[in-house]
Amino acid sequence: MTDTQNETQRDAAAEPTQGARRATEVGSAAASRAPASTPDPEVVERAQRRRFGAKYKLEILRQADRCEPGDLGALLRREGLYSSHLTTWRRQQEAGALAALAPRQEQ
């Protein structure tokens, strides 16, 4: 081999290649580590369903009806809703279920 090839090989051996990874811990260091004693705060033990009141449902349906074409998606994203919510709530409204739950107005 020539001196230039030897230098290139030494340089390549001295510098880690791009994308190289460090060795993982092996042996007693990894085995002696105890699992985390505190639970991850990001994980909820049991998810709770959201509950929407009749007043909120009716207001969202009114806003959805006033939306221009293309604006409905923005409303749903802003409120964190799905189009299936609107479908279900419209059916409830047609059946009179939402009107029965709405607060009565005093006359």
Buried (B, 14 or more C-beta within 10 A) or exposed (E): EEEEEEEEEEEEEEEEEEEEEEEEEEEEEEEEEEEEEEEEEEEEEEEEEEEBEBEEBBEBBEBBEEEEEEEBEEBBEEBEBEEEBBEEBBEBBEEEEBEEEEEEEEE
